[in-house]
Amino acid sequence: MSKRDLERKRKEEQEATAHVFKDFIDTFQNVSACAPNKTFVRSEILYADGQNCNQMGQIYNPKPLIKQSKAKEVNTAIECAKLLKDAPLDKVSKKFEKPKSNLDLLKEEIKQRHLERGEKDRIKDELELPALSYFDGGDPNSTNLFITNLSPKITESNLMVEFGMYGPLASVKIMWPRGDDKSFRGSHCGFVAFMSRKDAERALLANKHRDDMRVGWGKSVEIPTHPIYIPNDLLKLYLPPLQTGLPFNAQPPENYQGKEIEDEHFLEKCSVKVTVPLNKKQLMLIHRMVEFVVREGPMFEAFIMNQEIRNSDYSFLFDYQSPLHIYYRWKVFSILNGDHQKSWRLEPFRMFKGGSIWLPPVAPDYTKGMPEELIKNTNVQGGQLSENQCARLIGLIRELTLNRTSVAEAMVFCVNHSGAIDDALEIILESLTNPDTRPVKKIARMYLFSDVVTNCRIRKVKLKLDDNLKELETVFDSMQDCYLKLSCAHDRDNFRYRIQRVITYWTMYNVFPRHALQKVDDYFTDTPVPIQEEDNSSSDEPLDGASLLKRSMKHNDIGPEVQVAPAQVKPRLKKSIDLEYFVPSKWDTVDPEEVEAQAMSTEKLYYMEAENQLKETKKKHKRRSKSKKLHR
């Protein structure tokens, strides 16, 4: 079809539409059109009272309920005119419109952006945006923490110990890489789910600003009935007390002095603590036994004791001091006195006249979180080590060597007892200031001190040492005394090399303030050890190399345990001859300034060693890249 035919057809359709719409308006809105003038004649009307209507045969003209107004006619005409006017403009007129330039389009776009931005700012405060990631905490009832940036060396047991101090854990999972991701992923992620929301919030608040990992909220998971990890402080509440030898393992009062056991009324002052067995199999067996004893009586209990005397599962019936028997005896008494199997009275009572006070057990409810009195003990600052923990740490410090495993074991102990980190650091500092410690032990303990303090800095832990940096100067005063006591220059250089490496690491990572480290760095200067002048020449002894070496070694009394030089530095130090090993002869002398100019300093050795290691790493990288290309 041509353009003219299309235009003609379009106009006809518009006219037809307008005509249909006009008929619709006339039919349903125009009263005069739909109700033409008609004549009605009245008929006879019969009333109930017998009266007759005299209007029979007259013409009836009903009045309309709604009067037709002229305004409706005007509105109808306007609507019809709009239908005809809303037709699209002719395409011919569009050809004469001027096209918009790029500048005008850019202006319109900028104007539209400003309008949208203003609308966003207006409704921004009114809307509550949903959580965009795990770290925003979408589910308010979630007890699951999402952890990223985990070191590949961290295991699930490490996470249990790390987060278990905040409360019982429901699950711990590390997302281990699979397939080709093992070699490319430098960090892992995982989940730690708590039994209660309160403990999870406390753990998130304590680890929110850590550098070695990032902690946020994860999706909620199903909470089991029994946790996979329970803190030791919380577990002590549900464990039975130590054996005392008294009936039903009764516990003496707190002010017990040992002389009151001969008193007749001593047992009345004691208390019997009842604890719920943690072994589900034993717990179900006890409950089943209680059910039948309550129903059948004590004769059933005697029958079972006679029948199962050799069965270890029923040993709780014979051992009256075991925690299982105490729970069984209390459970029978509780059910007989009307308590429910899952709920009972917690008031202390006396089961026997003149007997001890029985304390009903507290049912473990891990969903309520850690008790308030235990939360204070798990605080990061302010705790103290127990006597056994102090003895354990002192033993680890005494057994320290330069081996990494030895230092790591002691550091893990300090990290696991982070609640008493200040107490642990005090013990380490005291060991560093001991003047009788050998140089090797001093350096190993310095490594331990550096690792513990660095871990505290990563976790943003406030230390008492920060308020009293004089203790650090006291430690390095003791290290300087040990350094000056070394008579062999070779050992002094190695001792100074290791200490300066620690100080350099502290400076790079801001472990301690720079002004404190500058004072400490000046402690280890190369001070020559005075040599006693003796007449080593003898007319009877030939002045060959062997005799010269023997006489020079007489000045150096150092045992094998003080040889603390690193393996990388030893070959280079052997090439350089120290002043102490040079024995002047009668016929030849050497200028000391020339010797100092030709001597190899420790700093030069350090930089030469670093350059060699850099070259080796570059060679290894090239070899790996070539091997990858060959495999491809």
Residue pairs with C-beta under 8 A, 6 or more apart in sequence:
1 9
10 87
11 87
14 83
14 84
14 87
17 83
18 80
18 83
18 84
21 79
21 80
21 83
22 76
22 80
25 76
25 79
25 80
26 33
26 34
27 33
27 34
28 34
29 72
29 76
30 68
30 72
30 73
30 76
31 64
31 66
31 68
32 68
35 64
39 59
40 59
40 60
40 61
40 62
41 57
41 58
41 59
41 60
42 53
42 55
42 56
42 57
42 58
42 59
42 60
43 56
44 52
44 53
44 56
45 52
45 53
45 56
46 52
47 53
130 138
131 137
131 138
133 216
134 146
134 216
134 217
134 218
134 219
135 146
135 214
135 216
135 217
136 216
136 217
137 216
137 217
138 217
138 219
139 217
139 219
139 220
141 197
141 220
142 197
142 200
142 217
142 218
142 219
142 220
142 221
143 170
143 193
143 194
143 195
143 196
143 197
143 199
143 200
143 220
143 221
143 223
144 191
144 192
144 193
144 194
144 200
144 217
144 218
144 219
144 220
144 221
145 163
145 191
145 192
145 193
145 194
145 200
145 203
145 204
145 215
145 216
145 217
145 218
146 189
146 191
146 215
146 216
146 217
146 218
147 159
147 189
147 190
147 191
147 192
147 213
147 214
147 215
148 187
148 189
148 213
148 214
148 216
149 187
149 189
149 212
149 213
149 214
150 174
150 187
150 188
150 189
150 190
150 213
151 187
151 188
151 212
152 185
152 186
152 187
152 188
154 174
154 188
155 174
156 172
156 173
156 174
156 190
159 172
159 174
159 190
159 192
160 169
160 172
160 228
160 229
161 416
163 169
163 172
163 192
163 194
163 203
163 207
164 229
164 230
164 231
165 231
165 378
165 418
165 419
166 194
166 199
166 200
166 202
166 203
166 206
166 370
166 378
167 194
167 195
167 196
167 198
167 199
167 200
167 202
167 203
167 231
167 234
167 369
167 370
168 194
168 195
168 196
168 199
168 227
168 229
168 230
168 231
168 234
168 366
168 370
169 192
169 193
169 194
169 195
169 227
169 228
169 229
170 193
170 194
170 195
170 221
170 223
170 224
170 227
170 228
171 191
171 192
171 193
171 221
171 224
171 228
172 190
172 191
172 192
172 193
172 228
172 229
173 190
173 191
174 188
174 189
174 190
175 188
175 189
175 190
175 191
176 188
177 185
177 188
191 218
191 221
192 203
193 200
193 218
193 221
193 223
194 200
194 203
195 223
195 227
195 366
195 367
195 369
196 366
196 367
196 368
196 369
197 369
198 368
198 369
198 370
199 369
199 370
202 375
203 215
204 215
204 216
204 217
206 380
207 213
207 215
207 459
208 215
209 460
210 458
210 459
210 460
211 458
212 458
212 459
223 367
226 366
227 366
230 366
231 370
231 374
231 378
233 374
233 377
233 378
234 370
234 371
234 374
237 362
237 371
238 275
238 276
238 278
238 362
238 364
239 275
240 249
240 273
240 275
240 323
240 326
241 249
241 251
241 273
243 249
243 321
244 250
244 251
244 252
245 321
246 252
246 267
246 270
246 356
247 267
247 320
247 321
247 355
247 356
248 272
248 320
248 321
248 325
248 326
248 329
248 356
249 272
249 321
249 322
249 323
249 326
250 267
250 270
250 271
250 272
250 356
251 270
251 271
251 272
251 273
252 260
252 266
252 269
252 270
253 269
253 270
253 271
260 266
260 269
265 354
267 354
267 355
267 356
268 354
268 355
268 356
268 357
270 356
270 357
271 348
271 356
271 357
271 358
271 359
272 326
272 356
272 357
272 358
272 359
273 359
274 326
274 327
274 330
274 358
274 359
274 360
274 361
275 323
275 326
275 327
275 361
276 283
276 327
276 361
276 363
276 364
277 283
277 286
277 323
277 324
277 327
282 313
282 316
282 324
285 313
285 314
286 316
286 324
286 327
286 328
286 331
287 331
287 341
289 301
289 304
289 314
289 317
289 328
290 328
290 331
290 332
290 335
292 300
293 300
293 301
293 332
294 332
294 335
294 336
301 317
304 314
304 317
305 314
305 317
305 318
308 314
308 317
309 318
315 322
315 324
316 322
316 324
316 325
316 328
317 325
317 328
318 325
319 325
327 361
329 351
330 351
330 358
330 360
330 361
333 351
334 344
334 345
334 360
335 341
339 345
344 360
345 360
346 360
346 362
347 360
348 357
348 358
348 359
348 360
349 357
349 358
349 360
350 356
350 357
350 358
351 358
370 378
377 383
377 419
378 419
379 419
380 418
380 419
380 421
380 461
381 421
381 422
381 461
381 462
382 419
382 422
383 417
383 419
383 420
383 423
384 420
384 423
385 393
385 417
385 420
385 423
385 424
385 427
389 417
389 420
390 423
390 427
392 413
393 410
393 413
393 414
393 424
393 427
394 427
394 431
396 409
396 410
396 413
397 410
397 427
397 428
397 431
397 445
397 448
399 406
400 406
400 407
400 410
400 441
400 444
400 445
400 448
401 440
401 444
402 440
402 443
402 444
402 447
402 564
406 444
407 444
407 447
407 448
407 451
410 448
411 448
411 451
411 452
411 455
414 421
414 424
414 425
414 452
414 455
415 452
415 455
417 424
418 459
418 461
421 452
421 456
421 461
421 463
422 463
422 464
422 465
424 452
425 449
425 452
425 453
425 463
425 464
425 465
428 445
428 448
428 449
428 452
429 449
429 465
429 471
429 474
429 475
431 437
431 445
432 442
432 445
432 446
432 449
432 475
432 478
432 479
433 474
433 475
433 478
434 478
435 478
435 481
435 482
437 445
437 482
438 561
438 562
439 482
439 486
439 491
439 495
439 562
439 564
440 561
440 562
440 564
442 479
442 482
443 495
443 498
443 499
443 564
446 479
446 498
446 499
446 502
447 502
449 475
450 502
450 505
450 506
450 511
453 463
453 465
453 511
453 512
454 509
454 511
456 463
457 509
457 510
457 511
465 471
465 472
469 512
469 513
469 516
472 512
472 516
472 520
473 516
473 519
473 520
476 520
476 523
477 523
479 499
479 523
479 524
480 523
480 524
482 495
483 492
483 495
483 496
483 499
483 523
483 524
484 527
486 492
486 495
486 529
486 558
486 562
487 529
487 555
487 556
487 557
487 558
488 556
488 558
488 562
488 580
489 528
489 529
489 578
489 579
489 580
490 565
490 573
490 578
491 558
491 562
491 563
491 564
491 565
492 526
492 529
493 526
493 565
493 573
493 602
494 563
494 564
494 565
494 566
494 569
494 573
495 524
495 564
496 524
496 526
496 602
497 565
497 566
497 569
497 602
497 606
498 564
498 566
499 524
500 521
500 524
503 517
503 520
503 521
505 511
506 512
506 517
507 514
507 517
526 602
528 579
529 580
531 555
531 580
532 555
536 551
536 583
537 543
537 585
537 586
541 547
543 585
543 586
548 583
549 581
551 583
552 580
552 581
552 582
552 583
555 580
556 580
565 573
568 609
569 605
569 609
572 600
572 605
572 608
572 609
573 600
573 605
575 600
576 599
576 600
579 592
579 595
582 590
582 595
584 590
